Amino acid sequence: MKRFVSRLVATVTLALAATVAPAAMPQPQPPAIEATAWYLMDARTGTVLTQKDADKRVPPASLTKMMTTYVADHALKEGRIHMGDPVMISEKAWKQEGSRMFVQVGTQVSVEDLFRGIVIQSGNDASVAIAEHIAGSEEQFASLMNQYAQKLGMTNTHYRNATGLPDPEHYTSAHDLATLARAIIFEFPENYRYYAEKEFTYNGITQPNRNLLLFRDATVDGLKTGHTEEAGYCLVASANRGDTRLVAVVMGTKSEEARATETAKLINWGYNAFETYAPYAAGTLLGEATVWMGKTDKVALGVNEDVTLTIPRGAHTGLAAAITVQPELRAPLKKGDRIGSLVIKSGEDVVLEKPLVAMNDVEEANIFVRFWHWLKLLFSGLFG
């Protein structure tokens, strides 16, 4: 370990397991995808692996229902609705065209059954029923959908309904759908499990999940299909292999088979070309720094969240990590206070920078210790 200290900054080079540097070696070209737009990301880091026309506004078809369930996820978390709540089926919900769960007007259906009917059976009737239950009307629910889209930064998305039935003012983008998928996966893992279910039976009618990849790839556990004449055949899929989770979005393919095949191409290429690397977990001790004016003269250094990055698979050049600490740290310090940076480089290029934080409190010392430290700092400045 090499150490360099000055009055302005202290930098410590950390040992980092031999790994891969981004762009360290040529990578396989992304596959040719027969679709109008697509997007592939490492879900843990948010790194984009490949894309085409990902910000182009396109009709979402039933991929709309991902936002329908995301709004429901929030209502469940906030306690405004519960999975066991009975929902009265309105005539509007019952009359919905297209894919349906086949609920009956005037009957009561649980929120959980409607949730599964939306995710697995892509029920337009279930979508309208849950929208009315949460917001009073589908129109008010669409307003909620747009508010959540705005919070997520989905800048090329606008909703007019809870189903995805065509409307000129109802659109999204492949990029936005990947953002939404990531939020569903990580914000509501307890409900994400429904996206992996291969079939659902309601009212004596069993319907399979239209996501063919659930039946072909054991690592795929979601998310949603969509199809209208205008949108073509679309799919948002997520797979988890080892420490790497990918989200793939494919829009506007020509058939149900094509959307599965083209999405599988993206996912398999992503895993062959990249991996998620996590050199430091939250709470890992990365070093210590001197503290002045404190009851103790050292503070532990670390990161308050996992350090993860997406790197090409199979290269052998190393990454270099270093911590940079603020000069002349003085008490009091609170656990979690930012006191420097963790920087990971490939050569001269910064790959990742994360806040370096105090891992423990350091209380201020008594006046005699503080005066003595002040003198030491004074003479260090004069003669150092």
C-alpha positions as CSV (number, residue, x, y, z in Angstrom):
1,M,0.0,0.0,0.0
2,K,1.4,3.4,-0.9
3,R,0.5,6.5,1.1
4,F,0.8,10.1,0.2
5,V,-0.1,12.9,2.7
6,S,0.0,16.7,2.3
7,R,-1.6,19.5,4.1
8,L,-4.3,19.6,1.4
9,V,-5.2,16.0,0.9
10,A,-4.5,12.4,1.9
11,T,-4.7,9.7,-0.7
12,V,-4.5,6.0,0.1
13,T,-4.2,3.4,-2.7
14,L,-6.3,0.3,-1.9
15,A,-5.7,-3.2,-2.9
16,L,-8.3,-4.2,-5.4
17,A,-8.8,-7.8,-6.6
18,A,-7.5,-8.2,-10.2
19,T,-10.5,-7.6,-12.4
20,V,-11.6,-6.1,-15.6
21,A,-11.2,-2.5,-16.8
22,P,-14.0,-1.0,-18.9
23,A,-13.1,-1.0,-22.6
24,A,-9.9,-2.9,-21.8
25,M,-10.3,-5.2,-24.8
26,P,-12.5,-5.4,-27.8
27,Q,-16.0,-6.7,-27.0
28,P,-18.4,-8.7,-29.2
29,Q,-20.7,-6.5,-31.3
30,P,-24.3,-6.4,-30.1
31,P,-26.5,-8.8,-32.0
32,A,-28.7,-7.6,-34.9
33,I,-32.2,-7.1,-33.4
34,E,-35.3,-7.2,-35.6
35,A,-37.3,-4.6,-33.8
36,T,-38.1,-0.9,-34.0
37,A,-36.3,0.0,-30.7
38,W,-34.5,-1.8,-27.9
39,Y,-32.6,-1.2,-24.7
40,L,-30.4,-3.4,-22.5
41,M,-29.2,-2.4,-19.0
42,D,-27.4,-3.9,-16.0
43,A,-30.2,-3.4,-13.5
44,R,-28.0,-3.2,-10.4
45,T,-25.8,-0.4,-11.7
46,G,-28.1,1.2,-14.3
47,T,-25.3,0.9,-17.0
48,V,-26.6,0.8,-20.5
49,L,-25.1,-2.1,-22.5
50,T,-26.7,-1.5,-25.9
51,Q,-29.6,0.4,-27.3
52,K,-31.3,1.6,-30.5
53,D,-33.9,4.5,-30.7
54,A,-34.4,4.0,-27.0
55,D,-35.8,7.4,-26.4
56,K,-38.2,7.3,-29.4
57,R,-41.8,7.6,-28.4
58,V,-43.7,4.4,-29.2
59,P,-47.1,3.0,-28.2
60,P,-46.6,0.7,-25.2
61,A,-49.6,-1.6,-25.6
62,S,-50.0,-3.8,-22.5
63,L,-46.6,-2.8,-21.2
64,T,-48.7,0.0,-19.8
65,K,-49.8,-2.4,-17.1
66,M,-46.3,-2.3,-15.6
67,M,-47.1,1.2,-14.4
68,T,-50.6,0.1,-13.4
69,T,-49.1,-2.4,-11.0
70,Y,-46.4,0.0,-9.9
71,V,-49.1,2.5,-8.8
72,A,-50.9,-0.4,-7.1
73,D,-47.5,-1.3,-5.4
74,H,-47.4,2.2,-3.9
75,A,-51.0,2.0,-2.7
76,L,-50.3,-1.3,-1.0
77,K,-47.1,-0.1,0.6
78,E,-48.9,3.0,1.9
79,G,-51.7,0.9,3.3
80,R,-54.4,2.6,1.2
81,I,-55.3,-0.8,-0.2
82,H,-54.6,-4.4,0.8
83,M,-54.2,-7.6,-1.1
84,G,-57.3,-9.1,0.5
85,D,-59.6,-6.1,-0.2
86,P,-62.7,-7.0,-2.2
87,V,-63.1,-4.9,-5.3
88,M,-66.5,-4.4,-6.9
89,I,-66.4,-4.9,-10.7
90,S,-68.0,-2.1,-12.6
91,E,-69.7,-2.4,-16.0
92,K,-66.9,-0.4,-17.6
93,A,-64.3,-2.9,-16.3
94,W,-66.4,-5.9,-17.4
95,K,-66.9,-4.4,-20.9
96,Q,-63.2,-4.0,-21.7
97,E,-62.1,-5.4,-25.0
98,G,-58.8,-7.3,-25.8
99,S,-57.1,-9.5,-23.3
100,R,-59.2,-10.2,-20.2
101,M,-59.2,-11.9,-16.9
102,F,-63.0,-12.5,-17.4
103,V,-64.3,-10.9,-14.2
104,Q,-68.1,-10.5,-14.0
105,V,-69.9,-7.3,-13.5
106,G,-71.3,-6.8,-10.0
107,T,-69.0,-9.4,-8.4
108,Q,-66.2,-8.8,-5.9
109,V,-62.7,-9.8,-6.7
110,S,-59.7,-9.5,-4.4
111,V,-56.9,-7.0,-5.1
112,E,-54.4,-9.9,-5.2
113,D,-56.4,-11.7,-7.8
114,L,-56.7,-8.6,-9.9
115,F,-53.0,-8.0,-9.5
116,R,-52.2,-11.5,-10.8
117,G,-54.8,-11.0,-13.6
118,I,-53.0,-7.9,-14.7
119,V,-49.5,-9.3,-14.5
120,I,-50.1,-12.9,-15.8
121,Q,-53.2,-12.7,-17.9
122,S,-52.7,-9.1,-19.0
123,G,-56.4,-8.4,-18.2
124,N,-57.7,-5.1,-19.4
125,D,-60.8,-5.7,-17.2
126,A,-58.6,-6.3,-14.2
127,S,-56.6,-3.1,-14.9
128,V,-59.6,-0.9,-15.1
129,A,-61.1,-2.5,-11.9
130,I,-57.9,-1.9,-9.9
131,A,-57.6,1.6,-11.3
132,E,-61.2,2.5,-10.2
133,H,-60.6,1.0,-6.8
134,I,-57.5,3.1,-6.2
135,A,-58.4,6.4,-7.8
136,G,-62.2,6.3,-8.3
137,S,-61.9,6.4,-12.1
138,E,-59.6,5.3,-14.8
139,E,-59.0,8.9,-15.8
140,Q,-57.9,9.9,-12.2
141,F,-55.7,6.8,-12.1
142,A,-54.0,7.8,-15.4
143,S,-53.1,11.1,-13.7
144,L,-51.4,9.1,-10.9
145,M,-49.6,7.1,-13.5
146,N,-48.2,10.2,-15.1
147,Q,-47.1,11.6,-11.7
148,Y,-45.2,8.4,-10.9
149,A,-43.6,8.5,-14.4
150,Q,-42.4,12.0,-13.8
151,K,-40.9,11.0,-10.4
152,L,-39.0,8.2,-12.1
153,G,-37.7,10.5,-14.8
154,M,-39.6,8.9,-17.6
155,T,-39.4,11.9,-19.8
156,N,-40.8,10.3,-23.0
157,T,-43.9,8.7,-21.4
158,H,-47.5,9.8,-21.1
159,Y,-50.5,7.7,-20.0
160,R,-54.1,8.1,-20.9
161,N,-55.4,4.8,-19.6
162,A,-54.5,1.8,-17.4
163,T,-54.6,-0.8,-20.1
164,G,-52.5,0.3,-23.0
165,L,-55.4,0.4,-25.5
166,P,-54.4,2.8,-28.4
167,D,-54.6,6.5,-27.9
168,P,-52.6,9.2,-29.7
169,E,-51.5,10.7,-26.4
170,H,-50.5,7.4,-24.8
171,Y,-46.9,6.6,-25.4
172,T,-43.6,5.6,-23.8
173,S,-40.0,4.7,-24.8
174,A,-37.7,1.6,-24.4
175,H,-35.5,3.6,-22.1
176,D,-38.4,4.7,-19.9
177,L,-39.7,1.1,-19.7
178,A,-36.3,-0.1,-18.5
179,T,-36.4,2.6,-15.8
180,L,-39.8,1.4,-14.7
181,A,-38.8,-2.2,-14.7
182,R,-35.9,-1.5,-12.5
183,A,-38.1,0.4,-10.0
184,I,-40.6,-2.5,-9.9
185,I,-37.8,-5.0,-9.3
186,F,-35.9,-3.2,-6.5
187,E,-38.6,-1.1,-4.8
188,F,-41.2,-3.9,-4.5
189,P,-39.4,-7.3,-4.4
190,E,-42.3,-8.8,-2.4
191,N,-44.7,-8.2,-5.4
192,Y,-42.2,-8.7,-8.2
193,R,-42.6,-12.5,-7.6
194,Y,-45.9,-12.4,-9.4
195,Y,-44.2,-11.6,-12.7
196,A,-42.5,-15.0,-12.7
197,E,-45.8,-17.0,-12.4
198,K,-46.4,-19.0,-15.6
199,E,-50.2,-19.3,-15.4
200,F,-53.2,-18.1,-13.4
201,T,-56.6,-19.6,-13.1
202,Y,-59.7,-17.4,-12.3
203,N,-63.3,-18.3,-12.6
204,G,-62.4,-21.7,-14.0
205,I,-60.3,-20.3,-16.8
206,T,-56.6,-20.9,-16.9
207,Q,-54.4,-18.6,-19.0
208,P,-50.6,-18.9,-19.4
209,N,-48.2,-16.0,-19.0
210,R,-47.5,-14.6,-22.5
211,N,-43.8,-14.1,-21.7
212,L,-42.4,-17.2,-23.5
213,L,-39.0,-16.7,-21.9
214,L,-40.4,-17.8,-18.5
215,F,-40.8,-21.2,-20.1
216,R,-37.4,-21.3,-21.9
217,D,-34.9,-19.7,-19.5
218,A,-34.9,-20.5,-15.8
219,T,-33.1,-17.2,-15.1
220,V,-35.9,-15.1,-16.5
221,D,-38.4,-14.0,-13.8
222,G,-40.4,-11.2,-15.5
223,L,-41.7,-8.8,-16.6
224,K,-44.4,-8.1,-19.2
225,T,-45.6,-8.5,-22.8
226,G,-47.5,-6.2,-25.0
227,H,-49.2,-6.2,-28.4
228,T,-51.4,-4.1,-30.5
229,E,-51.4,-3.6,-34.3
230,E,-49.9,-0.2,-33.9
231,A,-47.2,-1.2,-31.3
232,G,-46.3,-4.6,-32.7
233,Y,-45.1,-7.3,-30.4
234,C,-43.2,-6.0,-27.4
235,L,-41.5,-7.4,-24.3
236,V,-39.8,-6.2,-21.2
237,A,-37.8,-9.1,-19.6
238,S,-35.4,-9.4,-16.7
239,A,-33.0,-12.2,-16.0
240,N,-30.8,-12.9,-12.9
241,R,-27.6,-14.9,-13.3
242,G,-25.2,-14.9,-10.4
243,D,-24.6,-11.3,-9.2
244,T,-25.8,-9.8,-12.5
245,R,-29.4,-8.8,-13.3
246,L,-30.2,-7.6,-16.8
247,V,-33.3,-5.8,-18.0
248,A,-34.1,-6.0,-21.7
249,V,-36.7,-4.0,-23.6
250,V,-37.7,-4.9,-27.2
251,M,-40.3,-2.9,-29.0
252,G,-42.1,-3.5,-32.3
253,T,-41.2,-7.0,-33.4
254,K,-43.4,-8.9,-35.9
255,S,-44.7,-11.9,-33.9
256,E,-45.0,-13.4,-30.4
257,E,-42.1,-15.8,-31.3
258,A,-39.9,-12.9,-32.6
259,R,-40.3,-10.8,-29.5
260,A,-39.1,-13.8,-27.3
261,T,-36.2,-14.7,-29.7
262,E,-35.0,-11.1,-30.1
263,T,-35.1,-10.4,-26.4
264,A,-33.2,-13.7,-25.6
265,K,-30.5,-12.5,-28.1
266,L,-30.1,-9.3,-26.1
267,I,-30.0,-11.0,-22.7
268,N,-27.6,-13.8,-23.8
269,W,-25.2,-11.3,-25.4
270,G,-25.3,-9.1,-22.3
271,Y,-24.3,-12.0,-20.1
272,N,-21.6,-13.1,-22.5
273,A,-20.0,-9.7,-22.8
274,F,-20.4,-8.1,-19.3
275,E,-20.7,-8.8,-15.6
276,T,-21.5,-6.9,-12.5
277,Y,-18.5,-6.4,-10.2
278,A,-18.9,-5.5,-6.6
279,P,-15.5,-4.7,-5.0
280,Y,-16.8,-3.2,-1.7
281,A,-20.0,-3.9,0.2
282,A,-21.7,-1.2,2.3
283,G,-20.0,-1.0,5.7
284,T,-16.6,-2.3,4.5
285,L,-13.7,-0.8,6.4
286,L,-11.5,0.9,3.9
287,G,-9.0,2.6,6.2
288,E,-8.6,5.1,9.0
289,A,-7.9,8.8,9.1
290,T,-6.6,11.2,11.8
291,V,-9.1,13.3,13.6
292,W,-8.2,16.5,15.5
293,M,-10.0,17.9,18.5
294,G,-11.7,14.6,19.2
295,K,-12.0,12.2,22.2
296,T,-10.4,9.7,19.8
297,D,-7.8,10.5,17.2
298,K,-9.0,8.1,14.5
299,V,-12.1,7.6,12.4
300,A,-12.9,4.5,10.4
301,L,-13.5,5.1,6.7
302,G,-16.0,3.3,4.4
303,V,-18.9,3.5,2.1
304,N,-22.6,3.6,3.1
305,E,-23.8,1.7,0.0
306,D,-22.5,-1.2,-2.1
307,V,-20.0,-0.2,-4.7
308,T,-20.9,-1.9,-8.0
309,L,-19.9,-1.4,-11.6
310,T,-20.5,-3.1,-14.9
311,I,-17.4,-4.4,-16.5
312,P,-16.6,-6.3,-19.7
313,R,-16.2,-10.0,-19.1
314,G,-12.9,-11.7,-19.9
315,A,-10.4,-8.8,-19.9
316,H,-7.4,-8.9,-17.6
317,T,-6.2,-5.4,-17.0
318,G,-6.6,-4.2,-13.4
319,L,-8.6,-1.4,-11.8
320,A,-7.0,0.9,-9.3
321,A,-8.9,2.1,-6.2
322,A,-7.9,5.0,-3.9
323,I,-9.5,6.9,-1.1
324,T,-9.0,10.7,-0.8
325,V,-9.7,12.2,2.6
326,Q,-10.5,15.8,3.5
327,P,-7.5,17.6,5.1
328,E,-7.4,18.2,8.9
329,L,-10.6,16.4,9.9
330,R,-11.9,17.9,13.1
331,A,-14.4,16.6,15.6
332,P,-17.3,16.4,16.1
333,L,-18.0,13.8,13.3
334,K,-21.2,11.8,12.9
335,K,-21.4,8.3,11.4
336,G,-22.3,8.8,7.7
337,D,-20.7,12.2,7.4
338,R,-18.9,12.5,4.0
339,I,-15.2,13.0,4.6
340,G,-13.7,12.1,1.2
341,S,-14.1,10.0,-1.9
342,L,-13.5,6.5,-3.1
343,V,-12.3,6.6,-6.7
344,I,-11.9,3.6,-9.0
345,K,-9.8,4.2,-12.2
346,S,-8.9,2.4,-15.3
347,G,-5.6,4.0,-16.2
348,E,-6.2,7.7,-16.0
349,D,-9.9,7.3,-16.6
350,V,-12.3,7.6,-13.6
351,V,-14.7,4.6,-13.7
352,L,-16.6,5.3,-10.5
353,E,-16.5,7.8,-7.7
354,K,-18.4,7.2,-4.4
355,P,-18.7,9.2,-1.2
356,L,-16.3,8.1,1.5
357,V,-18.0,8.4,4.9
358,A,-17.2,8.2,8.6
359,M,-18.1,4.7,10.0
360,N,-18.3,5.9,13.6
361,D,-19.1,9.0,15.6
362,V,-16.2,11.0,17.0
363,E,-17.1,13.3,19.8
364,E,-15.4,16.6,20.5
365,A,-12.7,16.5,23.2
366,N,-12.5,18.7,26.2
367,I,-11.0,22.2,26.0
368,F,-7.5,21.2,27.1
369,V,-7.2,18.5,24.4
370,R,-8.6,20.9,21.8
371,F,-6.1,23.6,22.8
372,W,-3.2,21.1,22.6
373,H,-4.3,20.0,19.1
374,W,-4.7,23.6,18.0
375,L,-1.1,24.2,19.0
376,K,0.1,21.1,17.1
377,L,-1.7,22.2,14.0
378,L,-0.3,25.8,14.4
379,F,3.3,24.6,14.6
380,S,2.8,22.1,11.9
381,G,1.6,24.9,9.6
382,L,4.5,27.1,10.6
383,F,7.3,24.6,10.4
384,G,5.8,21.6,8.6
